[in-house]
Amino acid sequence: MTRPDKRIDIKITYQCNKNCKFCGKGNQRLLTPDKSTSEIKKILTESAQEGYREVVFTGGEPTLRENILNLVSFSKKLG
């Protein structure tokens, strides 16, 4: 069953290259490790099997992950 009205938000990192005083993440970037690539791919695969067709990579600054394009490509292949 597809869920066109639902999306999955995945916090893939809390790392950030800024230090904004108003950041809602606070010390998360210091305390929370990044999800592993295999963990993210597992979440994506399970979500696709459940019918989710949209994904938002979030956290701190997701584009700081070296493999962000790989994760986007993997997501696209899942549909």
C-alpha positions in Angstrom: 0.0 0.0 0.0 1.5 3.4 -1.0 1.2 6.3 1.4 1.5 9.4 -0.8 0.5 11.6 2.1 3.1 10.3 4.4 6.8 10.8 4.5 9.6 9.5 6.7 12.0 12.0 8.4 15.4 10.5 9.2 17.8 12.2 11.5 21.0 11.1 9.8 23.4 13.4 11.7 23.4 16.1 14.3 26.7 17.5 13.0 26.6 21.1 11.9 29.1 23.6 10.6 27.4 26.5 12.4 27.0 27.3 16.1 23.7 29.2 16.1 22.6 30.4 19.6 18.9 29.7 18.7 19.5 26.1 17.4 16.9 23.8 18.8 19.3 20.9 18.7 21.4 22.3 21.4 24.2 19.9 22.5 22.8 17.0 20.4 25.7 17.3 18.0 28.1 16.6 20.8 26.1 13.8 22.5 24.4 11.9 19.7 26.4 9.8 17.2 25.5 9.7 13.5 23.4 6.9 12.3 25.5 4.4 10.3 24.9 4.0 6.6 23.6 0.5 7.0 21.2 1.7 9.7 19.9 4.4 7.4 19.5 2.0 4.5 17.6 -0.4 6.7 15.2 2.3 7.8 14.8 3.4 4.1 14.1 -0.2 2.9 11.6 -0.9 5.7 9.8 2.4 5.0 9.6 1.7 1.3 8.2 -1.7 2.1 5.5 0.0 4.3 4.5 2.2 1.3 6.3 5.4 2.2 7.4 7.3 -1.0 8.9 10.5 0.5 12.0 10.9 2.7 13.5 13.9 4.4 17.1 13.7 5.6 17.4 15.9 8.6 19.2 16.3 11.9 21.9 18.9 12.1 23.2 19.6 8.6 22.7 16.4 6.5 24.8 17.6 3.6 27.9 17.3 5.8 27.7 13.5 5.4 30.2 12.4 2.8 27.7 9.8 1.5 24.6 12.0 1.3 24.4 11.6 -2.5 24.7 7.8 -2.1 21.8 7.8 0.4 19.7 10.0 -2.0 20.4 7.6 -4.8 19.6 4.6 -2.7 16.3 6.2 -1.7 15.4 7.0 -5.3 16.0 3.4 -6.3 13.6 2.2 -3.6 10.9 4.5 -5.1 
